[in-house]
Amino acid sequence: MAEDKEAKKKVFADLDKYCPPGPYWRVMHLSQHLRLCGDLSPDKVLIAHWYAPPQIIPLVDVVKGPKTDMANVELMADILRTWTRSPRVSEICSRLCVTRFQIAFLREVLYLLDNDFVSPQELDEAAKWGLPCG
């Protein structure tokens, strides 16, 4: 299904019109949608990115936009804490915190496998016994 930017603009305009004062989050791709929402109360624009499965992983990345008011970011972080989540506040970057770790980890795993330094079974065993768990 193709993206309908006009529909998104209308949704965000309606949110801006009907939402009460204070922060609310918008699920969007950072670069594309922050430009799209440029004139829609940019002080309220932030992303709350939950990791899956959320019932096991309490981390939530709270990403502020270029014009997001820190009071709104702090309020979102406080709300998440009342839900026993662990917010991590950050500026916009090319990827979210854990995703960057995962990509680096995957790159190294593939390097080891592609160069026959270790078999998949040996790598699985090493990860099972050598990586720290929660």
C-alpha positions as CSV (number, residue, x, y, z in Angstrom):
1,M,0.0,0.0,0.0
2,A,1.4,3.4,-0.9
3,E,1.8,6.2,1.6
4,D,-0.9,8.9,1.4
5,K,0.8,12.1,2.6
6,E,-2.3,14.2,2.2
7,A,-4.2,11.9,4.5
8,K,-1.4,12.1,7.1
9,K,-1.4,15.9,6.9
10,K,-5.1,15.9,7.6
11,V,-4.8,13.5,10.5
12,F,-2.0,15.7,12.0
13,A,-4.0,18.9,11.5
14,D,-7.0,17.3,13.2
15,L,-4.8,16.2,16.1
16,D,-3.5,19.7,16.4
17,K,-7.0,21.1,16.3
18,Y,-8.7,18.7,18.8
19,C,-6.0,17.5,21.2
20,P,-5.8,19.4,24.5
21,P,-2.7,21.5,25.3
22,G,0.3,19.5,26.3
23,P,2.3,16.8,24.5
24,Y,1.0,13.9,22.4
25,W,3.1,11.7,20.3
26,R,2.9,11.0,16.7
27,V,4.0,7.7,15.2
28,M,6.1,8.8,12.2
29,H,9.4,8.3,10.4
30,L,11.7,11.0,11.7
31,S,13.1,12.8,8.7
32,Q,10.1,12.5,6.4
33,H,7.3,13.3,8.9
34,L,9.0,16.1,10.9
35,R,9.2,18.0,7.7
36,L,5.6,17.1,6.9
37,C,4.4,18.5,10.3
38,G,6.6,21.6,10.3
39,D,3.8,24.0,11.0
40,L,1.8,21.8,13.3
41,S,2.8,22.8,16.9
42,P,6.4,21.5,16.5
43,D,6.9,21.9,20.3
44,K,4.7,18.9,20.8
45,V,6.3,16.6,18.2
46,L,8.1,13.6,19.6
47,I,8.3,9.9,19.2
48,A,7.9,7.2,21.8
49,H,9.4,4.1,20.3
50,W,8.6,0.9,22.2
51,Y,10.7,-2.2,21.8
52,A,9.0,-5.6,21.2
53,P,7.8,-7.4,23.1
54,P,6.9,-4.5,25.3
55,Q,5.7,-6.8,28.1
56,I,9.3,-8.0,28.5
57,I,11.4,-5.0,27.3
58,P,10.7,-1.9,29.4
59,L,12.9,0.4,27.2
60,V,11.1,3.2,25.3
61,D,13.2,5.6,23.2
62,V,11.7,9.1,23.5
63,V,13.0,11.1,20.6
64,K,12.6,14.8,20.4
65,G,12.2,16.8,17.2
66,P,14.3,19.8,16.4
67,K,11.7,22.2,18.0
68,T,10.2,19.9,20.7
69,D,9.8,21.7,24.0
70,M,11.8,19.8,26.7
71,A,8.9,20.2,29.1
72,N,6.9,18.0,26.8
73,V,9.7,15.4,26.5
74,E,10.0,15.3,30.3
75,L,6.3,14.9,30.7
76,M,6.3,12.0,28.3
77,A,9.2,10.4,30.2
78,D,7.3,10.8,33.4
79,I,4.2,9.2,32.0
80,L,6.2,6.3,30.8
81,R,7.8,5.8,34.2
82,T,4.3,5.6,35.8
83,W,3.7,2.7,33.4
84,T,6.9,1.1,34.7
85,R,8.8,1.8,31.5
86,S,12.4,3.0,31.2
87,P,12.5,6.0,28.9
88,R,15.7,6.9,27.1
89,V,15.5,10.5,25.9
90,S,17.6,11.3,22.8
91,E,17.9,13.8,19.9
92,I,17.1,12.7,16.4
93,C,19.7,10.5,15.0
94,S,19.9,8.1,12.0
95,R,18.7,5.1,14.1
96,L,17.3,4.5,17.6
97,C,19.8,3.4,20.3
98,V,19.1,-0.3,20.5
99,T,18.7,-0.6,16.7
100,R,22.2,0.7,16.3
101,F,23.5,-1.9,18.7
102,Q,21.6,-4.6,16.9
103,I,22.9,-3.6,13.5
104,A,26.5,-3.6,14.8
105,F,26.0,-7.0,16.5
106,L,24.5,-8.5,13.3
107,R,27.3,-7.1,11.2
108,E,29.8,-8.9,13.4
109,V,27.8,-12.2,13.5
110,L,27.6,-12.2,9.7
111,Y,31.3,-11.5,9.4
112,L,32.2,-14.4,11.6
113,L,29.9,-16.8,9.7
114,D,30.7,-15.5,6.2
115,N,34.5,-16.0,6.9
116,D,34.0,-19.5,8.5
117,F,35.6,-18.4,11.7
118,V,32.8,-20.1,13.6
119,S,29.8,-22.4,12.7
120,P,26.3,-21.3,13.4
121,Q,26.1,-23.9,16.2
122,E,29.4,-22.7,17.8
123,L,28.2,-19.1,17.6
124,D,24.8,-20.1,19.2
125,E,26.6,-21.9,22.0
126,A,29.0,-18.9,22.5
127,A,26.1,-16.5,22.7
128,K,24.1,-18.7,25.0
129,W,26.9,-19.0,27.6
130,G,29.0,-15.9,27.0
131,L,26.6,-13.0,26.7
132,P,25.2,-11.4,29.8
133,C,21.5,-11.8,30.4
134,G,19.3,-9.2,32.1
